[in-house]
Structures are given as C-alpha cells and as structure tokens.
C-alpha cells in the first residue's frame, strides 16, 4: 500500500507539472504515454505468439504527434493513417513471422489505444482543454472509487463476469451516481470563470464520461484477459502499466469533448 501511495503522489505531480508548464510538455507527456501504451499492447499480444509491426506503430505515433503539434490539419492525419495501414499490410505480406495474425493485431493497436490518445493530444491544445479534462478525469476517478466501494457493499449481480469477474452492476450504478456528484462539484468550481458551464451540462457530462470510462476499463480488461495478464506492465509500482492507468480516460476524455462542445445538453 505504501508503494502504491508513493507512486500515485509522484505520478500526480508529474502529470500536473507536464500539463501546466506548456502545450509542448503536454504533448511530450502524452507521446511518451502513447509509445508505452503501444509497447504494452504489443507485449500483450506477443504472449499469444503474435508478433506486431511495432516499428510502424512507433513511427506513426511520432509523425502523427508532430502533425498535431504543428497543426497540419485533417488531410495530413488521414493520409498518414492511410500510409500506416498500408505499411502494416506490406510488412505482413513480406514477413512470415507476422503474416495475418500480426497484421490484424497491428491494425487493432493502430486503432486502440493510438487513435484515442492522438485525439486526446489534439484536445490538450484547445483553449478550453481545462474543463474538458477536469470533468472527464474527476468524474471517471470518482466513478472508479465509488464503484469499488459500491461493489463491496451492495454487489450481487456481475456486470461482465467473463471480462472482469469482480465488477458488479450495483458497483457500476454507484460509480455512475458519484460521477453526477462530481459534475455538481465542478459546476461550482467553474461558476463565474471563463469556463462556466450549466449545472445540467456538468451533471450529464459527468454521467456520460463515467459510462464511457467504465466501457474503457472493460475494453482494456478484455485484452488483458485474452493475454492472461493481471497488469499491462510494472512501469508504475503498485499500479501496473500506462494502459492500466489511462484505459478509462481513453474513452471519457473524448466523450467530455463531444458533450461540452457540440451543444448536446
């Protein structure tokens, strides 16, 4: 427990510093997370004797990140993604140790976690990135914490037993309710500032973020279950790997963006 707490404190300080200093540090931090996430996913599928075209994925991550930071636009992003897909197929055709399974796995990693993380990079450069990240992160973290307690206190019905045996429907509902409370808190935090958001929008966005986050958590667990892993890596002592820490946020941060910027509520 001591190791877990120390690691969490160090991680929080690192994340806050990287996001607060400048857009460049935000992008570099997220790029490091993306590269580590790609490595963890490639490692996971390697446990099933599947070899990915990891070098193509790393090159794509770096070039796509550069395009985002330099604001090259959608045409650059689409063309780069097309070339990455093309390269993955070429390698699969030419290398017998990769072939079909490795090609499909590489394409999967190109989509997840790469695309969500690249989208998060773009959002981190927006003027309104603070409320987007705040609502997504706080509602997701509150949901995770209260879902754990709710499952222990009230849990009777399994949510997805084949993917995550310990999660319950009751815990999920408890977490979702707590995310609405997070929305209320953030409404008062942002009230009267440049990021002022209506109470209804804060509450419903918190609820949607927690729902997307729970799916993100289960998505990462689905792959870990396939690979026979408890954690994606041991990078963060007591917490596992990068994917173990950001799995929910990969879905909840884009969800917050759609809710707050498209006038859904």
C-alpha positions in Angstrom: 0.0 0.0 0.0 2.9 2.4 0.9 4.4 1.8 -2.6 1.1 2.4 -4.3 0.5 5.7 -2.4 4.0 7.0 -3.1 3.7 6.1 -6.8 0.4 7.8 -7.0 1.7 11.0 -5.5 4.7 11.1 -7.8 2.5 10.4 -10.8 0.1 13.2 -9.9 2.9 15.7 -9.5 4.4 14.6 -12.8 1.1 14.8 -14.7 0.1 18.2 -13.2 3.6 19.7 -14.0 3.6 18.4 -17.6 0.1 19.8 -18.3 0.7 23.1 -16.5 4.0 24.1 -17.9 3.2 24.4 -21.6 1.4 22.8 -24.6 4.8 21.2 -25.6 5.2 19.4 -22.3 1.6 18.2 -22.5 2.2 16.7 -26.0 5.6 15.2 -25.0 4.0 13.6 -21.9 1.1 12.1 -24.0 3.5 10.9 -26.7 5.5 9.1 -24.0 2.2 7.5 -22.8 1.3 6.6 -26.3 4.7 4.9 -27.0 4.5 3.0 -23.8 0.9 2.0 -24.5 1.8 0.7 -27.9 4.7 -1.3 -26.3 2.3 -2.8 -23.7 -0.3 -3.8 -26.2 2.4 -5.4 -28.5 3.7 -7.3 -25.4 0.2 -8.4 -24.5 -0.5 -10.0 -28.0 3.1 -11.4 -28.0 2.0 -13.7 -25.2 -0.3 -15.4 -27.7 2.6 -15.9 -30.1 1.6 -12.9 -32.3 4.3 -10.5 -33.5 3.3 -7.0 -34.3 4.8 -4.5 -36.7 5.7 -2.3 -33.7 8.2 -0.1 -35.6 5.5 1.1 -38.0 3.3 1.9 -35.0 6.1 3.9 -33.3 6.9 5.9 -36.4 3.2 6.6 -36.9 2.8 7.8 -33.3 5.8 10.2 -33.6 4.7 11.6 -37.0 1.1 11.9 -36.1 2.1 13.7 -32.9 4.3 16.1 -34.8 1.4 16.8 -37.2 -0.9 17.6 -34.3 1.5 20.0 -32.6 2.3 21.7 -35.9 -1.4 21.8 -36.7 -1.0 20.2 -40.1 -4.8 19.6 -40.4 -7.1 16.7 -41.2 -5.7 15.9 -44.6 -2.3 15.2 -43.1 -3.8 13.0 -40.4 -5.9 11.0 -42.8 -3.0 10.5 -45.3 -0.7 9.5 -42.5 -3.2 7.0 -41.1 -3.7 5.5 -44.6 0.1 5.1 -45.1 0.4 3.4 -41.7 -2.3 0.9 -42.6 -0.6 0.4 -46.0 2.8 -0.2 -44.3 1.3 -2.7 -41.8 -0.1 -4.7 -44.7 3.1 -4.6 -46.6 5.1 -5.9 -43.7 2.5 -8.6 -43.0 2.8 -9.7 -46.7 6.6 -9.8 -46.7 7.3 -11.2 -43.3 6.2 -14.8 -42.4 6.6 -14.3 -38.7 4.0 -11.5 -38.7 1.6 -12.6 -41.5 -2.2 -12.4 -40.9 -2.4 -12.6 -37.1 0.3 -10.0 -36.6 -1.2 -7.7 -39.3 -4.6 -7.8 -37.6 -3.1 -7.2 -34.2 -1.1 -4.2 -35.5 -4.2 -2.7 -37.1 -6.0 -3.2 -33.8 -3.3 -1.3 -31.9 -3.3 1.4 -34.6 -6.9 2.0 -33.7 -6.7 1.3 -29.9 -5.0 2.9 -28.0 -3.4 5.0 -30.7 -6.3 6.9 -32.1 -7.9 7.8 -28.8 -4.6 9.1 -27.4 -3.9 11.2 -30.6 -7.4 12.7 -30.2 -6.6 13.5 -26.5 -3.4 15.2 -27.7 -5.4 17.4 -30.0 -7.8 18.3 -27.2 -5.0 19.2 -24.9 -4.1 22.0 -27.3 -7.5 23.6 -27.3 -8.2 26.8 -25.3 -10.9 25.0 -23.4 -8.9 21.9 -22.5 -9.2 22.5 -18.8 -12.9 21.9 -18.3 -12.8 19.0 -20.8 -10.1 17.2 -18.9 -11.3 18.2 -15.5 -14.8 16.8 -15.9 -13.6 13.7 -17.7 -10.9 12.9 -15.2 -12.6 13.7 -12.0 -15.9 12.0 -12.9 -14.0 9.0 -14.1 -11.8 8.7 -11.0 -14.8 9.2 -8.6 -16.7 6.6 -10.6 -13.8 4.1 -10.2 -13.5 4.7 -6.5 -17.2 4.6 -5.6 -17.8 1.6 -8.0 -15.3 -0.3 -5.9 -17.0 0.5 -2.6 -20.4 0.1 -4.1 -19.5 -3.4 -5.4 -18.2 -4.4 -2.0 -21.2 -3.1 0.0 -24.1 -3.9 -2.4 -22.6 -6.0 -5.2 -24.7 -9.1 -6.0 -25.0 -9.2 -9.8 -21.9 -9.5 -12.0 -21.5 -6.8 -14.7 -19.2 -8.7 -17.1 -18.0 -11.9 -15.4 -16.0 -13.2 -18.4 -14.1 -9.9 -18.7 -13.8 -8.6 -15.2 -15.2 -11.0 -12.6 -15.1 -8.6 -9.7 -17.2 -5.8 -11.2 -20.9 -5.7 -10.4 -23.9 -3.9 -11.7 -24.5 -2.4 -8.3 -21.0 -1.0 -8.2 -21.3 0.4 -11.7 -24.5 2.2 -10.8 -22.9 3.6 -7.6 -20.0 4.8 -9.6 -22.3 6.5 -12.1 -24.2 8.3 -9.4 -20.9 9.5 -7.9 -19.9 11.0 -11.2 -23.0 13.1 -11.2 -22.0 14.4 -7.8 -18.6 15.2 -9.4 -20.5 17.2 -12.0 -22.2 19.3 -9.4 -18.9 20.0 -7.6 -17.3 21.1 -10.9 -20.3 23.3 -11.7 -19.4 25.4 -8.6 -15.7 25.2 -9.3 -16.1 26.7 -12.8 -19.0 29.1 -11.9 -18.1 32.7 -12.6 -15.0 31.8 -14.5 -14.2 31.8 -18.3 -15.2 28.1 -18.3 -18.6 28.5 -16.7 -20.9 25.6 -17.6 -24.5 25.0 -16.8 -25.4 22.6 -13.9 -27.3 20.3 -16.2 -24.4 20.1 -18.6 -21.9 19.4 -15.9 -24.0 16.6 -14.3 -25.0 14.9 -17.5 -21.5 15.2 -18.9 -20.1 13.6 -15.7 -22.6 10.8 -16.1 -21.7 10.1 -19.7 -18.0 10.3 -19.0 -18.3 7.7 -16.3 -20.3 5.4 -18.6 -17.7 5.7 -21.3 -14.9 5.3 -18.8 -16.4 2.1 -17.5 -16.5 0.7 -21.0 -12.9 1.8 -21.5 -11.9 -0.1 -18.3 -13.7 -3.2 -19.5 -12.1 -2.9 -23.0 -8.6 -2.9 -21.5 -9.6 -5.8 -19.3 -10.9 -7.7 -22.3 -7.4 -7.6 -23.9 -5.7 -8.5 -20.6 -8.0 -11.4 -20.1 -7.2 -12.6 -23.6 -3.4 -12.4 -22.9 -3.6 -13.8 -19.4 -2.2 -10.6 -17.8 -3.1 -9.0 -14.5 -1.4 -5.8 -15.4 -0.1 -4.5 -18.7 3.4 -3.8 -17.2 5.2 -2.9 -14.0 6.1 0.6 -15.1 4.2 2.3 -12.2 4.9 0.4 -8.9 1.6 -0.7 -7.3 -0.4 0.5 -10.3 0.7 -1.6 -13.2 1.3 -0.1 -16.6 0.3 3.0 -18.6 -2.7 1.2 -20.1 -3.9 0.2 -16.6 -4.0 3.9 -15.6 -5.4 5.5 -18.7 -7.9 2.8 -20.0 -11.0 4.7 -18.8 -9.7 8.1 -19.8 -9.2 7.0 -23.4 -12.9 7.0 -23.8 -14.1 9.5 -21.2 -12.0 12.5 -22.3 -13.3 12.4 -26.0 -16.8 11.9 -24.5 -16.4 15.1 -22.5 -15.3 16.9 -25.6 -18.4 15.9 -27.5 -20.7 16.8 -24.7 -19.2 20.2 -23.9 -18.5 21.5 -27.4 -21.4 20.2 -29.5 -24.3 21.7 -27.6 -25.7 18.2 -26.7 -27.3 19.5 -23.5 
